[in-house]
């Protein structure tokens, strides 16, 4: 859809400053030297400059920051640590009063939006050098994850949103998802405080994702770069497993051998931001780019969670306090999120029931301005996906019901009615029924010739008769009908009817390719990745 755009390529309205525009290159504050300079000069488009090298890392540091607080909450010590965190954590007015769906399951369940902020504003020159973080690149939210926790706290689901997802941003039309925060930030009056502008960015991002998912976003958590580095150092590194050795020295600086290994600090940042590289045989290491980088992020998060749920952390009170301090200093949350309540809700969670997924994607494309974008599944598919995600766990099934009772076909009398619009089909089906041993009553046309589904109608108490006939027509719909005579089953032939003894025909191919949905990966999964 073509429309006028501002000087930065955005929708009409107040232009986004260059330091906030996630689609624009960042001017350097001086010519960098070494590998960082090489990546900065390596071009734009699909390659992010090295000074933005920790952007993807915000996913892992965010989950670590939140869960280092919430997974310690059952004991009195956990209560104390929760109070420490509450006293030092930053707060923001992130939850909008409008544009946030009321859907999403039980009120006790929770949907938390986890956002990464890769600002380097608070890093010292020494820290910038140690992390190979370059210079400050402004505010970016290229990493966004929806965390769903059901009311009983039995599991946790993490769904990643690629930054290039092409979505509807309220008030700004279609654009990349990572532009939503910047639009909201610049909509706030320029005389307002920085905190108010950041809250405006968070609110528009929540409205965008609520519209996309059909869910209410209950809480918001934003984390920064330094917290991630501190957390990986406190836990002593995280174990990951690579199927192949990989060399991405040209961009992210990630050079890792194959197999299991422990990474932390700067190596951890390189690992979670990598989306390029080659294997020893010269083939592409991560052919899906950002989508493969998301897998790396999810695997790293899983390693962090395994480490935090291990006895090495849970039985080390000093390490717990270090984690809480590092988390609370790097975490900004909404006004109403109670960290201790969240900890208590999640106290039974284990690595095996923490799942990671990515929003269903159709494929990559180009927008009207030639920018690379990701096309998502249609709205119904997305809303169904998130409805399944947020559905409350089903109650345990009691004893399995007994197999349905059937009778001999000769005991079943069938009235056959043609609702398919195909001439002579009722007589044909009647002959097939008699061949199969059924008794045929009357035949004729149904009350309509546009039945799409073949239907078996029966009177209450004749379930065994209907079940016997249904076994001969797999896929037919069975229903109790007041029009059916006791002792006789009605067979209404639809467009999907093929023959007695065969399944009904599947729905016609519409030509649309369903959105692929990958199997979730759990935090307990230690199998290798590309």
C-alpha positions as CSV (number, residue, x, y, z in Angstrom):
1,X,0.0,0.0,0.0
2,X,1.6,3.2,-1.2
3,X,1.5,6.3,1.0
4,X,3.5,9.5,1.7
5,X,6.4,8.9,4.0
6,X,8.6,11.2,6.1
7,X,12.3,11.8,5.5
8,X,13.3,8.7,7.5
9,X,11.0,6.4,5.5
10,X,8.2,6.4,8.2
11,X,4.5,7.1,7.9
12,X,3.3,10.7,7.7
13,X,3.5,12.7,10.9
14,X,6.3,13.9,13.1
15,X,9.6,12.6,11.8
16,X,11.6,10.2,13.9
17,X,15.0,11.5,15.0
18,X,17.9,9.6,13.5
19,X,19.0,8.3,16.9
20,X,15.6,6.7,17.4
21,X,14.9,5.4,13.9
22,X,15.5,1.7,13.9
23,X,15.7,1.7,10.1
24,X,18.4,4.3,9.7
25,X,22.2,4.0,10.0
26,X,23.8,5.6,13.1
27,X,26.4,8.3,12.6
28,X,29.7,7.5,14.3
29,X,31.1,9.7,17.0
30,X,34.6,9.1,15.8
31,X,36.1,6.5,13.5
32,X,36.3,3.2,15.4
33,X,39.3,0.9,14.9
34,X,39.7,-2.8,14.8
35,X,36.9,-5.4,14.3
36,X,34.2,-3.0,15.4
37,X,35.2,-0.6,12.7
38,X,35.2,-3.4,10.1
39,X,31.6,-4.3,10.8
40,X,30.6,-0.6,10.9
41,X,32.1,-0.2,7.4
42,X,30.7,-3.6,6.2
43,X,27.6,-1.9,4.8
44,X,24.0,-1.5,5.8
45,X,20.8,-3.4,4.7
46,X,21.0,-6.9,6.1
47,X,24.1,-6.3,8.2
48,X,23.9,-4.4,11.5
49,X,27.0,-2.3,12.4
50,X,29.2,-3.7,15.1
51,X,28.5,-0.8,17.5
52,X,24.9,-2.2,17.6
53,X,26.3,-5.7,18.4
54,X,24.4,-6.3,21.6
55,X,20.9,-5.6,20.2
56,X,19.9,-9.2,19.9
57,X,21.4,-10.0,23.3
58,X,18.6,-8.1,25.1
59,X,16.3,-11.1,24.9
60,X,18.6,-13.2,27.0
61,X,19.4,-10.5,29.5
62,X,15.7,-9.7,29.8
63,X,14.6,-13.2,30.6
64,X,17.6,-13.6,33.0
65,X,16.8,-10.3,34.7
66,X,13.1,-11.1,35.2
67,X,13.5,-14.7,36.1
68,X,16.5,-14.1,38.5
69,X,13.9,-12.3,40.6
70,X,10.8,-14.5,40.0
71,X,12.3,-18.0,40.3
72,X,13.5,-17.5,43.8
73,X,10.3,-16.6,45.5
74,X,8.9,-19.4,47.6
75,X,11.1,-19.1,50.7
76,X,11.5,-16.3,53.3
77,X,14.9,-15.6,51.7
78,X,13.1,-15.2,48.4
79,X,10.7,-12.8,50.1
80,X,13.6,-10.7,51.3
81,X,15.2,-10.7,47.9
82,X,11.9,-9.7,46.4
83,X,11.8,-6.7,48.7
84,X,15.4,-5.8,47.8
85,X,14.4,-5.9,44.1
86,X,11.3,-3.8,44.6
87,X,13.3,-1.1,46.4
88,X,15.8,-0.7,43.5
89,X,13.9,-1.6,40.3
90,X,12.9,1.2,37.9
91,X,9.2,1.8,37.1
92,X,7.5,3.2,34.0
93,X,3.9,4.0,33.0
94,X,3.9,1.4,30.2
95,X,0.4,-0.1,30.2
96,X,-2.0,2.0,28.0
97,X,-5.5,2.8,29.0
98,X,-6.9,2.0,25.6
99,X,-6.0,-0.3,22.7
100,X,-5.1,-3.3,24.9
101,X,-7.4,-6.2,24.3
102,X,-9.5,-7.7,27.1
103,X,-9.0,-11.2,25.6
104,X,-6.5,-13.8,26.9
105,X,-8.0,-16.4,29.2
106,X,-8.3,-16.4,33.0
107,X,-7.8,-13.1,34.8
108,X,-5.2,-14.8,37.0
109,X,-3.0,-15.7,34.0
110,X,-0.3,-13.2,32.9
111,X,1.0,-11.9,29.6
112,X,4.3,-10.0,30.0
113,X,6.0,-8.1,27.2
114,X,9.7,-8.4,27.5
115,X,11.6,-5.7,25.5
116,X,15.3,-5.1,25.0
117,X,16.9,-1.7,25.2
118,X,20.4,-1.7,23.9
119,X,21.3,1.8,24.9
120,X,25.0,2.2,25.9
121,X,24.4,5.5,27.6
122,X,25.3,4.2,31.1
123,X,28.4,2.2,30.1
124,X,31.9,3.5,30.8
125,X,34.5,3.6,28.0
126,X,36.1,0.6,29.7
127,X,32.9,-1.4,29.6
128,X,32.2,-0.4,26.0
129,X,35.6,-1.8,25.1
130,X,35.2,-5.0,27.1
131,X,31.8,-5.7,25.5
132,X,32.8,-4.6,22.0
133,X,29.7,-2.5,22.2
134,X,30.8,0.5,20.1
135,X,29.1,3.8,20.8
136,X,25.6,4.6,21.9
137,X,23.1,3.9,19.1
138,X,20.0,5.4,20.8
139,X,16.8,3.6,21.7
140,X,16.2,0.3,19.8
141,X,13.6,-2.4,20.6
142,X,14.7,-5.0,18.1
143,X,14.0,-7.8,20.5
144,X,10.5,-8.4,21.8
145,X,9.1,-11.5,23.5
146,X,5.7,-12.2,24.9
147,X,5.9,-14.3,28.1
148,X,2.7,-16.1,29.1
149,X,2.3,-17.7,32.5
150,X,-1.0,-19.5,33.2
151,X,-3.0,-19.0,36.4
152,X,-1.6,-22.1,38.1
153,X,2.1,-21.2,37.2
154,X,2.6,-24.7,35.8
155,X,4.5,-23.6,32.7
156,X,5.8,-20.5,30.9
157,X,5.7,-19.8,27.2
158,X,8.1,-17.4,25.4
159,X,7.1,-16.2,21.9
160,X,9.6,-14.2,20.0
161,X,8.7,-11.4,17.5
162,X,11.2,-10.8,14.7
163,X,12.1,-7.1,14.4
164,X,11.2,-7.0,10.7
165,X,7.7,-8.4,11.2
166,X,5.4,-6.3,9.0
167,X,2.5,-5.2,11.2
168,X,-0.2,-2.6,11.7
169,X,1.0,0.1,14.0
170,X,-2.0,2.0,15.4
171,X,-2.1,5.5,13.9
172,X,0.8,4.8,11.6
173,X,-0.3,2.1,9.1
174,X,1.8,-0.9,8.1
175,X,5.5,-0.8,9.1
176,X,8.2,-2.9,10.7
177,X,7.5,-3.9,14.3
178,X,10.7,-2.3,15.6
179,X,9.4,1.1,14.6
180,X,6.4,1.1,17.0
181,X,8.4,2.1,20.1
182,X,10.1,5.0,18.2
183,X,6.7,6.3,16.9
184,X,5.2,6.3,20.4
185,X,8.3,8.0,21.8
186,X,8.2,10.9,19.3
187,X,4.4,11.3,19.7
188,X,4.9,12.6,23.3
189,X,5.4,16.3,23.5
190,X,9.0,17.2,23.1
191,X,9.0,19.2,26.3
192,X,8.0,16.1,28.3
193,X,10.5,14.2,30.4
194,X,12.6,11.3,29.1
195,X,10.6,9.0,31.3
196,X,7.3,10.1,29.7
197,X,8.7,9.7,26.2
198,X,9.8,6.2,27.0
199,X,6.4,5.4,28.5
200,X,4.8,6.6,25.3
201,X,7.0,4.3,23.3
202,X,6.1,1.3,25.5
203,X,2.4,2.1,25.3
204,X,2.3,2.2,21.5
205,X,4.4,-1.0,21.3
206,X,1.9,-2.8,23.6
207,X,-1.1,-1.5,21.6
208,X,0.6,-2.9,18.4
209,X,1.3,-6.3,19.9
210,X,-2.2,-6.5,21.5
211,X,-3.8,-5.8,18.1
212,X,-1.5,-8.4,16.5
213,X,-2.0,-11.2,19.0
214,X,-5.6,-10.5,20.2
215,X,-4.3,-10.7,23.8
216,X,-4.2,-8.3,26.7
217,X,-0.7,-7.4,27.7
218,X,-0.7,-7.2,31.5
219,X,2.8,-6.2,32.3
220,X,6.0,-4.8,30.7
221,X,9.6,-5.4,31.4
222,X,12.5,-3.6,29.7
223,X,16.2,-4.5,30.3
224,X,19.6,-3.0,29.3
225,X,23.0,-4.2,28.1
226,X,25.0,-4.0,31.3
227,X,22.6,-6.2,33.2
228,X,23.0,-9.0,30.7
229,X,26.8,-8.9,31.0
230,X,26.6,-8.9,34.9
231,X,24.1,-11.7,35.0
232,X,26.1,-14.1,32.8
233,X,29.1,-13.4,34.9
234,X,27.3,-14.0,38.2
235,X,26.0,-17.4,37.1
236,X,29.4,-18.4,35.8
237,X,28.5,-18.7,32.1
238,X,25.9,-20.6,30.2
239,X,26.2,-24.0,28.4
240,X,25.3,-24.1,24.7
241,X,25.7,-26.8,22.1
242,X,26.6,-26.2,18.4
243,X,26.2,-28.9,15.7
244,X,29.0,-27.2,13.6
245,X,31.9,-24.9,14.2
246,X,31.1,-21.4,13.0
247,X,33.1,-18.3,12.0
248,X,31.5,-14.9,11.9
249,X,34.6,-12.8,12.6
250,X,33.5,-10.4,9.8
251,X,30.3,-9.2,11.6
252,X,29.4,-10.3,15.1
253,X,32.9,-11.6,16.0
254,X,31.4,-15.0,16.9
255,X,33.9,-17.8,16.4
256,X,32.9,-21.0,18.2
257,X,33.9,-24.7,17.9
258,X,31.3,-27.4,17.5
259,X,30.0,-29.2,20.5
260,X,29.1,-28.3,24.1
261,X,30.8,-25.2,25.5
262,X,30.3,-22.6,28.2
263,X,30.1,-18.9,27.2
264,X,29.8,-15.7,29.1
265,X,30.4,-12.0,28.9
266,X,31.5,-10.7,25.5
267,X,31.3,-14.2,24.0
268,X,27.7,-14.5,25.1
269,X,26.9,-11.2,23.3
270,X,28.5,-12.5,20.2
271,X,26.6,-15.7,20.3
272,X,23.1,-14.2,20.7
273,X,23.6,-11.5,18.1
274,X,25.1,-13.7,15.4
275,X,23.1,-14.0,12.1
276,X,25.9,-14.5,9.6
277,X,28.9,-16.8,9.4
278,X,30.2,-19.9,7.6
279,X,30.9,-23.5,8.6
280,X,34.3,-25.2,8.1
281,X,33.1,-26.6,4.7
282,X,32.3,-23.1,3.5
283,X,28.5,-23.4,3.7
284,X,26.3,-20.7,5.3
285,X,26.0,-21.3,9.0
286,X,22.7,-19.4,9.6
287,X,20.8,-19.4,6.3
288,X,17.6,-17.8,7.8
289,X,19.4,-14.8,9.2
290,X,17.3,-13.2,12.0
291,X,15.2,-16.3,12.5
292,X,18.2,-18.4,13.2
293,X,19.5,-15.7,15.5
294,X,16.2,-15.9,17.4
295,X,16.9,-19.7,17.9
296,X,20.3,-18.8,19.3
297,X,18.7,-16.3,21.7
298,X,16.1,-18.9,22.8
299,X,18.8,-21.6,23.3
300,X,20.9,-19.1,25.4
301,X,17.8,-18.2,27.5
302,X,17.2,-21.9,28.1
303,X,20.8,-22.3,29.3
304,X,20.4,-19.3,31.6
305,X,17.2,-20.8,33.1
306,X,18.8,-24.2,33.6
307,X,21.6,-22.6,35.4
308,X,19.4,-20.5,37.6
309,X,17.2,-23.5,38.5
310,X,20.3,-25.6,39.4
311,X,21.5,-26.2,42.9
312,X,24.6,-24.1,42.1
313,X,22.4,-21.0,42.2
314,X,19.3,-22.0,44.3
315,X,21.5,-23.2,47.2
316,X,24.0,-20.3,47.0
317,X,22.4,-17.3,48.9
318,X,25.3,-15.0,48.1
319,X,24.9,-15.7,44.4
320,X,21.2,-15.2,44.6
321,X,21.7,-11.7,46.1
322,X,24.2,-10.9,43.3
323,X,21.6,-11.9,40.7
324,X,18.9,-9.9,42.3
325,X,21.1,-6.8,42.5
326,X,22.2,-7.2,38.9
327,X,18.7,-7.8,37.7
328,X,17.0,-4.9,39.6
329,X,19.6,-2.4,38.5
330,X,19.1,-3.3,34.8
331,X,15.3,-3.7,34.9
332,X,12.5,-1.3,34.2
333,X,8.9,-2.6,34.8
334,X,5.4,-1.2,34.7
335,X,3.8,0.4,37.7
336,X,1.7,-2.6,38.8
337,X,4.0,-5.6,38.4
338,X,4.7,-7.1,41.8
339,X,7.9,-9.2,41.4
340,X,7.2,-11.2,44.6
341,X,3.7,-12.1,43.4
342,X,5.1,-13.2,40.1
343,X,7.7,-15.2,41.8
344,X,5.1,-17.0,43.9
345,X,3.0,-17.7,40.8
346,X,6.0,-19.3,39.0
347,X,7.5,-21.2,41.9
348,X,6.6,-24.6,40.5
349,X,8.0,-24.0,37.0
350,X,10.8,-26.3,35.8
351,X,13.1,-26.2,32.7
352,X,11.0,-28.9,31.1
353,X,7.8,-26.9,31.0
354,X,9.3,-23.6,29.8
355,X,8.7,-23.4,26.0
356,X,10.2,-21.2,23.3
357,X,8.4,-20.4,20.0
358,X,8.5,-17.8,17.2
359,X,5.4,-16.1,15.8
360,X,4.1,-17.9,12.6
361,X,5.7,-16.4,9.5
362,X,4.7,-16.9,5.9
363,X,8.1,-15.7,4.4
364,X,10.3,-12.7,3.6
365,X,9.3,-10.0,1.2
366,X,9.9,-6.3,0.3
367,X,7.6,-3.4,1.2
368,X,6.7,-0.5,-1.1
369,X,10.0,1.2,-0.3
370,X,12.1,-1.9,-1.1
371,X,12.9,-2.7,2.6
372,X,13.3,-6.3,3.7
373,X,10.2,-7.4,5.8
374,X,8.7,-10.6,7.2
375,X,5.2,-11.4,6.2
376,X,3.2,-12.9,9.1
377,X,0.3,-15.3,9.0
378,X,-3.2,-13.9,8.6
379,X,-5.0,-12.4,11.5
380,X,-7.2,-15.5,12.2
381,X,-4.2,-17.8,12.2
382,X,-2.3,-15.5,14.6
383,X,-5.2,-15.0,17.0
384,X,-5.8,-18.8,17.0
385,X,-2.1,-19.4,17.7
386,X,-2.1,-17.0,20.7
387,X,-5.5,-18.3,21.9
388,X,-3.9,-21.8,22.1
389,X,-0.9,-20.4,23.8
390,X,-3.0,-18.7,26.5
391,X,-5.5,-21.4,27.0
392,X,-5.6,-22.7,30.5
393,X,-4.4,-26.2,31.1
394,X,-7.1,-28.8,30.7
395,X,-8.3,-30.7,33.8
396,X,-6.9,-34.2,34.0
397,X,-9.1,-36.6,32.0
398,X,-10.9,-39.1,34.2
399,X,-11.3,-42.7,33.1
400,X,-11.4,-43.1,29.3
401,X,-14.9,-43.6,28.0
402,X,-15.9,-47.1,26.8
403,X,-15.8,-47.8,23.1
404,X,-19.1,-46.9,21.4
405,X,-21.5,-49.7,21.1
406,X,-22.3,-51.0,17.6
407,X,-24.8,-53.5,16.1
408,X,-24.8,-55.7,13.0
409,X,-25.4,-53.7,9.8
410,X,-28.5,-55.8,9.1
411,X,-30.1,-54.3,12.2
412,X,-29.8,-50.7,10.9
413,X,-32.4,-49.3,8.6
414,X,-31.2,-46.2,6.6
415,X,-33.3,-43.6,4.9
416,X,-31.1,-42.0,2.2
417,X,-31.5,-38.3,1.1
418,X,-29.5,-36.6,-1.6
419,X,-28.3,-33.1,-0.5
420,X,-25.3,-33.0,-2.7
421,X,-26.8,-31.7,-5.9
422,X,-25.4,-34.7,-7.8
423,X,-28.2,-36.5,-9.7
424,X,-28.8,-40.1,-8.8
425,X,-26.4,-40.1,-5.8
426,X,-29.1,-41.3,-3.3
427,X,-29.9,-44.4,-5.4
428,X,-26.2,-45.2,-5.8
429,X,-25.6,-44.9,-2.1
430,X,-28.6,-47.1,-1.3
431,X,-27.2,-49.9,-3.5
432,X,-23.8,-49.6,-1.7
433,X,-25.5,-49.7,1.7
434,X,-27.4,-52.9,0.8
435,X,-24.2,-54.5,-0.5
436,X,-22.6,-53.7,2.9
437,X,-25.5,-55.5,4.7
438,X,-27.6,-52.5,5.7
439,X,-31.4,-52.3,5.3
440,X,-32.5,-49.3,3.1
441,X,-35.8,-47.6,3.9
442,X,-36.7,-44.7,1.7
443,X,-34.6,-42.7,-0.8
444,X,-35.1,-39.2,-2.2
445,X,-33.9,-35.6,-2.2
446,X,-33.0,-33.7,0.9
447,X,-34.6,-30.4,1.8
448,X,-31.7,-28.6,0.1
449,X,-29.1,-29.5,-2.6
450,X,-26.3,-27.5,-1.1
451,X,-25.2,-29.6,1.9
452,X,-21.4,-29.5,2.0
453,X,-21.0,-32.1,4.7
454,X,-22.5,-35.6,4.8
455,X,-24.7,-35.9,7.9
456,X,-26.0,-38.9,9.9
457,X,-29.2,-38.0,11.8
458,X,-30.7,-40.3,14.4
459,X,-33.2,-40.3,17.3
460,X,-32.1,-40.2,20.9
461,X,-31.4,-43.7,22.0
462,X,-30.3,-44.9,18.6
463,X,-26.6,-44.1,19.1
464,X,-25.5,-47.7,18.4
465,X,-27.3,-47.6,15.0
466,X,-25.7,-44.3,14.1
467,X,-22.3,-45.4,15.2
468,X,-22.5,-48.5,13.0
469,X,-23.4,-46.4,10.0
470,X,-20.7,-43.8,10.8
471,X,-18.0,-46.5,10.8
472,X,-18.8,-47.0,7.1
473,X,-18.5,-43.2,6.3
474,X,-15.5,-41.8,8.2
475,X,-15.7,-38.0,8.4
476,X,-19.5,-37.8,8.3
477,X,-21.2,-35.6,10.9
478,X,-23.5,-37.3,13.3
479,X,-26.2,-35.5,15.2
480,X,-29.4,-36.2,17.2
481,X,-32.5,-35.0,15.3
482,X,-36.1,-34.7,16.3
483,X,-37.0,-35.5,12.6
484,X,-35.5,-38.9,12.8
485,X,-37.8,-41.9,13.5
486,X,-36.8,-44.2,16.3
487,X,-35.2,-47.3,14.9
488,X,-34.2,-45.6,11.6
489,X,-31.1,-43.6,10.7
490,X,-31.2,-40.8,8.1
491,X,-28.2,-40.4,5.8
492,X,-28.0,-36.9,4.2
493,X,-25.4,-37.0,1.4
494,X,-23.3,-33.8,1.1
495,X,-20.8,-32.6,-1.5
496,X,-18.0,-34.4,0.4
497,X,-19.6,-37.8,0.0
498,X,-17.5,-40.3,-2.0
499,X,-18.9,-43.8,-1.4
500,X,-20.0,-46.2,1.4
501,X,-16.9,-47.7,2.9
502,X,-14.8,-44.7,2.1
503,X,-13.9,-41.5,4.0
504,X,-15.6,-38.2,3.0
505,X,-13.5,-36.0,0.8
506,X,-11.1,-33.5,2.5
507,X,-11.9,-29.8,1.9
508,X,-10.8,-28.4,-1.5
509,X,-7.4,-26.8,-1.7
510,X,-7.7,-23.1,-1.5
511,X,-4.2,-22.5,-2.9
512,X,-3.1,-20.7,0.3
513,X,0.0,-22.0,2.0
514,X,-0.6,-22.4,5.8
515,X,1.9,-20.7,8.0
516,X,4.5,-23.2,9.3
517,X,4.6,-23.5,13.1
518,X,7.8,-24.9,14.5
519,X,7.7,-27.4,17.4
520,X,8.4,-25.5,20.7
521,X,11.8,-26.0,22.2
522,X,12.0,-26.3,26.0
523,X,14.6,-24.9,28.4
524,X,15.6,-28.5,29.2
525,X,16.5,-29.2,25.6
526,X,20.3,-29.4,25.2
527,X,20.4,-30.8,21.6
528,X,22.7,-29.0,19.2
529,X,21.7,-26.2,16.9
530,X,23.2,-24.8,13.7
